[in-house]
Amino acid sequence: MRYGTIVSLVFALALFSCKNDDNGSGITEVPPKLLSEVSPEDDAEIVEFLNTHFYNYEDFDNQPEGFDYRIMIDTIAGENADKTPMMEFAQSVTINLSSSQLSLSAGEENVPHKLYYIEVQEGGAERSPTYADSTLIKYQGSLLNGTIFDESQDYVWFELPSSVRGFANGIAQLKSGTPDQVIENADGTYSIANSGKGILIIPSGLGYFNSSRTLIPLYSVLLFKVELGLYVEDTDSDNDGVPSIEEDLNGNGFMFDDDTDEDGLPNFRDIDDDGDGVLTRREITDDNGVIILPYPDADKDGVPDFLDPDTK
């Protein structure tokens, strides 16, 4: 059982193809495609898929005896010609993406990418996680042609910022189960009775774009079937006292370009955000270790102390 594929965020700067050139070197550099070129192509492919495929919504509506709550997707054809297309259930969220966020040099800014999701079964929690939270999930990742490239049939913890961006933002549209519905099974595994289930369809820009993975060609649209068990509300990845979601300072939904002290560590993974030698936690707590809200701003310049190297 593999669950390493979706956590990688390393993107290739360029794709190299081997063929003869005028210099006889045999190596020709092929620059990555533009986000603005690929995004509409991906969207057209996704819309076509959603209009020609269905999932087993009737099972989830009626929950027949012995139903295993697995999401099944098939083509609308033949005896299934009367099924309701997935597009009728799908919702979407638009995420702006810049080439620099993929370590690309094209200079594109805020190119819209549409992520589609279907809430197959609403979870019992009152709130959804954020894209910065840690989540307990089961999942299966595939291409639109059905090729499975990654899955975990057991629950695993994922820090969402470490997954591909579309996965994190897609999970953030769903609701999880609740701790009081955790059931320990006889075989030592456990289940969550009121977990949330959904389908995510992710354009390549919010996936791996021009970086190939095993069984994932370049510029591939990704489909995930997911079950969201639980999540850690206000996850604090670096345990500095500031919830990770609050460390997305520019509010662009991308956690890795907020690095106040420019030390190479994004703020949500940096225990001294401003690099002044005083831990962030010390700068936001009183003598008893209680977090002070709003966060202290000693020089009243509008920048809290933990982000201001001029105050200690």
C-alpha positions as CSV (number, residue, x, y, z in Angstrom):
1,M,0.0,0.0,0.0
2,R,1.5,3.3,-1.1
3,Y,0.9,6.7,0.3
4,G,3.9,8.7,-0.7
5,T,2.9,10.1,-4.0
6,I,0.6,13.0,-3.0
7,V,2.9,14.5,-0.4
8,S,5.6,15.6,-2.9
9,L,5.8,19.2,-3.8
10,V,9.1,19.1,-5.9
11,F,8.5,20.4,-9.4
12,A,10.9,20.0,-12.3
13,L,12.2,23.3,-13.7
14,A,12.3,21.9,-17.3
15,L,11.6,18.8,-19.2
16,F,14.4,17.3,-21.3
17,S,13.8,15.1,-24.3
18,C,16.5,13.2,-26.1
19,K,16.7,13.7,-29.9
20,N,19.3,14.8,-32.4
21,D,20.0,18.5,-32.6
22,D,22.2,20.6,-34.9
23,N,25.1,20.5,-32.4
24,G,25.0,16.7,-32.2
25,S,24.6,16.7,-28.4
26,G,21.5,14.7,-28.5
27,I,19.9,16.8,-25.8
28,T,17.2,19.4,-26.5
29,E,15.7,21.4,-23.7
30,V,11.9,21.7,-23.9
31,P,10.5,24.5,-21.7
32,P,7.5,23.9,-19.6
33,K,4.1,24.8,-21.0
34,L,2.4,27.9,-19.7
35,L,-0.1,27.7,-16.9
36,S,-2.4,29.9,-18.9
37,E,-2.2,27.4,-21.8
38,V,-2.7,24.2,-19.8
39,S,-5.4,25.4,-17.4
40,P,-8.3,25.8,-20.0
41,E,-7.3,22.5,-21.6
42,D,-7.5,20.7,-18.3
43,D,-10.8,22.3,-17.5
44,A,-12.3,21.2,-20.8
45,E,-11.1,17.6,-20.1
46,I,-12.6,17.7,-16.6
47,V,-15.9,19.0,-17.8
48,E,-16.1,16.4,-20.5
49,F,-15.4,13.7,-18.0
50,L,-18.0,15.0,-15.5
51,N,-20.6,15.1,-18.2
52,T,-19.9,11.5,-19.4
53,H,-19.5,9.7,-16.1
54,F,-21.5,9.0,-13.0
55,Y,-20.8,7.7,-9.5
56,N,-23.0,5.3,-7.4
57,Y,-25.1,8.1,-5.9
58,E,-28.1,5.8,-5.6
59,D,-26.2,3.5,-3.2
60,F,-25.3,6.4,-1.0
61,D,-28.9,7.7,-1.1
62,N,-30.5,4.4,-0.2
63,Q,-27.6,2.6,1.5
64,P,-28.6,-1.0,0.7
65,E,-27.8,-3.8,3.1
66,G,-24.1,-4.8,3.0
67,F,-23.1,-1.5,1.2
68,D,-19.4,-1.0,1.7
69,Y,-19.6,2.8,1.1
70,R,-17.1,2.6,-1.7
71,I,-17.3,5.3,-4.4
72,M,-17.6,3.7,-7.8
73,I,-17.3,5.7,-11.1
74,D,-18.4,4.5,-14.5
75,T,-19.2,5.7,-18.0
76,I,-22.8,6.8,-18.9
77,A,-23.6,4.3,-21.6
78,G,-25.7,1.2,-22.4
79,E,-27.6,0.1,-19.3
80,N,-26.3,3.1,-17.5
81,A,-27.5,5.6,-20.1
82,D,-30.1,7.1,-17.8
83,K,-27.7,7.8,-14.9
84,T,-27.2,11.4,-13.7
85,P,-23.8,12.8,-14.8
86,M,-21.3,13.7,-12.1
87,M,-21.5,17.3,-13.3
88,E,-25.0,17.6,-11.8
89,F,-23.4,17.0,-8.4
90,A,-20.1,18.8,-8.8
91,Q,-19.2,22.1,-7.2
92,S,-16.0,24.1,-8.0
93,V,-13.6,26.5,-6.4
94,T,-11.2,28.7,-8.4
95,I,-7.6,29.0,-7.1
96,N,-5.2,31.5,-8.6
97,L,-1.8,30.0,-9.3
98,S,1.5,31.8,-10.1
99,S,4.4,30.1,-12.0
100,S,6.8,31.0,-9.2
101,Q,4.8,28.7,-6.8
102,L,5.8,25.8,-9.0
103,S,9.4,27.0,-9.3
104,L,8.8,27.9,-12.9
105,S,10.3,31.0,-14.4
106,A,7.5,32.0,-16.9
107,G,6.5,35.0,-14.7
108,E,2.8,34.2,-14.9
109,E,0.7,35.6,-12.0
110,N,-2.7,34.6,-10.7
111,V,-3.7,32.2,-13.4
112,P,-7.2,30.8,-12.4
113,H,-7.5,27.1,-12.0
114,K,-10.8,25.4,-11.3
115,L,-10.9,22.5,-8.8
116,Y,-14.0,20.4,-8.9
117,Y,-15.4,18.4,-6.0
118,I,-18.4,16.3,-5.1
119,E,-19.5,15.8,-1.5
120,V,-20.7,12.2,-1.7
121,Q,-21.4,11.9,2.0
122,E,-21.4,14.9,4.4
123,G,-19.3,14.3,7.5
124,G,-20.7,14.9,11.0
125,A,-18.4,17.7,12.0
126,E,-19.7,21.2,12.1
127,R,-16.7,22.7,10.3
128,S,-14.4,21.8,7.5
129,P,-10.6,21.7,7.9
130,T,-8.5,24.5,6.3
131,Y,-5.8,23.9,3.7
132,A,-3.3,24.3,6.6
133,D,-4.6,21.6,8.9
134,S,-3.6,18.1,9.6
135,T,-6.1,15.5,8.5
136,L,-6.8,11.8,9.0
137,I,-7.9,10.3,5.7
138,K,-8.3,7.3,3.4
139,Y,-7.8,8.0,-0.3
140,Q,-7.3,6.6,-3.8
141,G,-5.6,8.6,-6.5
142,S,-6.1,7.9,-10.2
143,L,-5.9,9.4,-13.6
144,L,-9.2,10.1,-15.5
145,N,-8.6,6.8,-17.5
146,G,-8.9,4.9,-14.2
147,T,-5.1,4.2,-13.7
148,I,-4.5,4.1,-10.0
149,F,-1.3,5.7,-8.9
150,D,-1.6,5.8,-5.1
151,E,-4.0,4.7,-2.4
152,S,-4.3,4.0,1.3
153,Q,-7.2,1.9,2.4
154,D,-6.4,2.6,6.1
155,Y,-6.5,6.0,7.7
156,V,-3.3,8.0,7.5
157,W,-2.4,11.5,8.8
158,F,-1.7,14.2,6.3
159,E,-0.4,17.7,6.9
160,L,-2.3,19.3,4.0
161,P,0.3,21.9,3.0
162,S,2.7,19.0,2.3
163,S,0.3,17.5,-0.3
164,V,-0.3,18.8,-3.8
165,R,-2.2,22.1,-3.6
166,G,-5.4,20.8,-5.2
167,F,-5.6,18.0,-2.8
168,A,-5.3,20.3,0.2
169,N,-7.8,22.8,-1.2
170,G,-10.2,19.9,-2.1
171,I,-10.1,18.3,1.3
172,A,-10.9,21.8,2.8
173,Q,-14.3,21.7,1.0
174,L,-15.4,18.6,2.9
175,K,-16.5,17.9,6.5
176,S,-14.9,15.3,8.7
177,G,-16.3,12.8,11.1
178,T,-16.3,13.4,14.9
179,P,-14.2,11.7,17.6
180,D,-17.2,10.3,19.4
181,Q,-18.0,8.1,16.3
182,V,-14.6,6.3,16.2
183,I,-15.2,2.5,16.2
184,E,-12.5,0.0,17.0
185,N,-12.8,-3.1,14.8
186,A,-12.0,-6.6,15.9
187,D,-9.0,-6.8,13.6
188,G,-7.3,-3.9,15.3
189,T,-8.3,-1.3,12.7
190,Y,-10.8,1.4,13.3
191,S,-13.5,3.2,11.4
192,I,-15.4,6.5,11.8
193,A,-19.1,6.2,11.4
194,N,-19.9,9.7,10.4
195,S,-16.8,10.4,8.2
196,G,-17.1,12.6,5.1
197,K,-16.6,11.1,1.6
198,G,-16.0,12.9,-1.6
199,I,-14.5,13.1,-5.1
200,L,-11.8,15.6,-6.0
201,I,-10.8,16.3,-9.7
202,I,-7.7,18.4,-9.8
203,P,-6.2,20.2,-12.9
204,S,-2.5,19.5,-13.5
205,G,-1.4,23.0,-12.3
206,L,-2.8,22.2,-8.8
207,G,-1.2,18.7,-9.1
208,Y,2.2,17.9,-10.5
209,F,2.1,20.0,-13.7
210,N,5.3,19.3,-15.7
211,S,6.8,17.0,-13.1
212,S,6.2,13.3,-13.9
213,R,5.7,10.7,-11.3
214,T,5.4,6.9,-11.5
215,L,2.2,6.2,-13.5
216,I,1.5,10.0,-13.7
217,P,2.4,11.5,-17.1
218,L,3.2,15.2,-17.4
219,Y,0.3,17.6,-17.3
220,S,-2.1,15.0,-15.9
221,V,-5.5,15.8,-14.4
222,L,-5.8,13.9,-11.1
223,L,-8.9,12.3,-9.5
224,F,-9.1,11.4,-5.8
225,K,-11.7,9.4,-4.0
226,V,-11.3,10.5,-0.3
227,E,-12.7,9.7,3.1
228,L,-12.1,12.4,5.7
229,G,-12.1,10.9,9.2
230,L,-10.9,13.6,11.5
231,Y,-8.7,16.7,11.5
232,V,-6.8,18.8,14.0
233,E,-8.6,22.1,14.3
234,D,-6.2,25.1,14.1
235,T,-3.2,22.9,13.4
236,D,0.1,24.4,14.6
237,S,2.7,22.7,12.5
238,D,5.7,24.2,14.2
239,N,4.1,24.4,17.7
240,D,5.0,28.1,18.0
241,G,1.6,29.0,19.3
242,V,0.3,30.5,16.0
243,P,-2.1,28.3,14.1
244,S,-0.7,27.4,10.7
245,I,-3.6,29.0,8.8
246,E,-2.7,32.4,10.4
247,E,0.8,32.0,9.0
248,D,-0.5,32.4,5.4
249,L,0.2,36.1,5.8
250,N,-0.7,37.1,2.3
251,G,-3.9,35.0,2.3
252,N,-3.2,33.4,-1.1
253,G,-3.7,29.9,0.0
254,F,-0.1,28.9,-0.6
255,M,1.8,28.3,2.6
256,F,5.4,28.3,1.3
257,D,5.8,31.9,0.1
258,D,5.3,33.4,3.6
259,D,8.9,33.6,5.0
260,T,9.3,36.7,7.1
261,D,13.0,36.3,7.9
262,E,13.8,34.8,4.5
263,D,15.7,31.9,6.1
264,G,14.3,29.3,3.7
265,L,11.7,28.1,6.3
266,P,8.1,29.2,5.6
267,N,6.6,30.8,8.7
268,F,4.3,27.8,9.4
269,R,7.4,25.7,9.9
270,D,9.6,28.3,11.6
271,I,9.7,28.6,15.4
272,D,11.3,32.1,15.1
273,D,9.3,33.8,12.4
274,D,11.1,37.1,12.3
275,G,14.6,35.6,13.0
276,D,15.4,37.9,15.9
277,G,16.7,35.2,18.1
278,V,13.5,35.1,20.3
279,L,11.1,32.2,19.8
280,T,7.7,33.1,18.4
281,R,6.0,31.4,21.3
282,R,7.9,33.6,23.8
283,E,6.8,36.7,21.9
284,I,3.1,35.9,22.1
285,T,2.8,34.5,25.7
286,D,2.8,36.0,29.1
287,D,5.0,34.9,32.1
288,N,2.7,32.0,32.7
289,G,2.9,30.8,29.1
290,V,-0.6,31.9,28.2
291,I,-1.0,33.1,24.6
292,I,-1.9,36.8,24.5
293,L,-4.6,37.9,22.0
294,P,-4.3,40.0,20.1
295,Y,-0.7,39.2,19.6
296,P,1.6,41.8,21.4
297,D,2.8,44.8,19.3
298,A,5.3,46.6,21.6
299,D,6.1,49.5,19.3
300,K,2.5,49.9,18.0
301,D,3.6,49.8,14.4
302,G,0.8,47.4,13.4
303,V,3.2,44.5,13.1
304,P,3.0,42.0,15.9
305,D,6.3,41.4,17.8
306,F,6.8,37.8,16.5
307,L,6.9,39.2,12.9
308,D,8.9,42.3,13.8
309,P,12.7,41.8,14.3
310,D,12.9,45.4,15.8
311,T,11.0,44.2,19.0
312,K,12.1,41.6,21.4
